[in-house]
């Protein structure tokens, strides 16, 4: 579904990605993991067209999309839950959800306002509340719901549970497991290896702007040296 081929990305004169390559298949949950500052968010931004690439190629559903503006990538089915949530603070929950709603792919069972409220009962109860009055967990659910309302072929979450209380993190992982069971392809960035290992099919460890290891959850959890070497976890 999504394929990055030898991506190189710069911020001014500073190179951030050095031949970044990975693939996410339809219906698959894949992860990008690694220490802070290693290029995970830049990889997502490069795939989405938010940050232009200098070399390499980005393919989505068989179409080359690098060089497209980010809104065109989104229209093709890439849905982003950005780091920091970035909801619209002065719009209500309902207004946030419908602001970018679309079913360009013609899904037979699209995400609608009612379906999102059924999926996130807490949002239904707060449907008229302004975005800036929500808790961190509610804002993250709203950011996920807003991305789902675009009916994405691939849902991308950047720092899915960062800064959230343990109970809310558990709810977010439950949400992702339910989406996976529904066939939703997902690419997720997070630091909670045990939770990622439970839901993901494939993991990509990023170090200094390139993938240095990839494998399934059994591979990841069976080698403690991986976490110590690349993630700083003893």
SULLINVEN-V12051 format. One record per backbone hydrogen bond with DSSP energy under -1.0 kcal/mol. CO is the residue of the C=O (numbers start at 1). NH is the residue of the N-H. E is the energy in kcal/mol with one decimal. If there is no record, write none. Layout:
BEGIN
co & nh & e
CO & NH & E
CO & NH & E
END
This chain:
BEGIN
co & nh & e
1 & 61 & -3.0
2 & 24 & -2.5
3 & 59 & -3.0
4 & 22 & -1.4
5 & 57 & -1.7
7 & 19 & -1.2
7 & 20 & -2.4
8 & 54 & -3.4
8 & 55 & -1.3
9 & 16 & -3.3
9 & 17 & -1.6
11 & 14 & -2.0
14 & 11 & -3.2
20 & 7 & -2.8
22 & 4 & -2.8
24 & 2 & -2.3
25 & 28 & -1.9
28 & 186 & -2.5
29 & 201 & -3.0
29 & 202 & -1.6
30 & 188 & -2.5
31 & 204 & -1.8
33 & 206 & -3.0
35 & 38 & -1.1
38 & 209 & -2.6
39 & 43 & -1.9
40 & 44 & -1.8
41 & 45 & -2.8
42 & 46 & -2.4
43 & 47 & -2.2
44 & 48 & -2.1
45 & 50 & -1.8
45 & 51 & -1.6
55 & 8 & -2.2
57 & 5 & -3.0
58 & 65 & -2.7
59 & 3 & -2.7
60 & 63 & -1.7
63 & 60 & -3.0
65 & 68 & -2.0
69 & 73 & -1.6
70 & 74 & -2.4
71 & 75 & -1.8
72 & 76 & -1.0
73 & 78 & -1.3
74 & 77 & -1.6
77 & 153 & -1.5
77 & 154 & -2.5
79 & 156 & -3.5
81 & 158 & -2.6
82 & 85 & -1.9
84 & 86 & -2.7
88 & 91 & -1.4
89 & 132 & -2.0
91 & 131 & -2.3
92 & 96 & -2.8
93 & 97 & -2.0
94 & 98 & -2.0
95 & 99 & -1.3
103 & 106 & -1.6
112 & 116 & -2.5
113 & 117 & -2.2
114 & 118 & -2.0
115 & 119 & -2.0
116 & 120 & -2.7
120 & 123 & -1.1
120 & 124 & -1.5
121 & 125 & -1.8
124 & 127 & -1.2
126 & 129 & -2.1
127 & 94 & -2.2
129 & 93 & -1.5
130 & 133 & -1.9
131 & 134 & -1.4
135 & 139 & -2.6
136 & 140 & -2.0
137 & 141 & -2.2
138 & 142 & -2.4
139 & 143 & -2.5
140 & 144 & -2.2
141 & 145 & -2.9
142 & 146 & -2.9
143 & 147 & -1.8
144 & 148 & -2.6
145 & 149 & -1.8
147 & 150 & -1.3
148 & 151 & -2.4
149 & 102 & -2.3
154 & 79 & -2.8
155 & 187 & -2.6
156 & 81 & -3.3
157 & 189 & -2.9
161 & 164 & -1.7
165 & 169 & -2.7
166 & 170 & -2.2
167 & 171 & -1.6
168 & 172 & -2.3
169 & 173 & -2.4
170 & 174 & -2.0
171 & 175 & -2.2
172 & 176 & -2.3
173 & 177 & -2.2
174 & 178 & -2.2
175 & 179 & -2.3
176 & 180 & -2.4
177 & 181 & -2.2
178 & 182 & -1.1
179 & 184 & -2.4
180 & 183 & -2.1
185 & 155 & -2.6
186 & 30 & -2.8
187 & 157 & -2.5
188 & 32 & -2.1
189 & 160 & -2.1
191 & 193 & -1.5
192 & 196 & -2.6
193 & 197 & -2.8
194 & 198 & -1.1
195 & 199 & -1.1
196 & 200 & -2.5
202 & 31 & -1.7
203 & 215 & -1.6
204 & 33 & -2.5
205 & 212 & -2.5
205 & 213 & -1.0
209 & 18 & -2.9
210 & 207 & -2.7
213 & 205 & -2.7
215 & 203 & -2.9
216 & 220 & -2.2
217 & 221 & -2.6
218 & 222 & -1.4
223 & 226 & -1.8
224 & 228 & -1.7
225 & 229 & -2.6
226 & 230 & -2.7
227 & 231 & -1.3
227 & 233 & -2.4
END
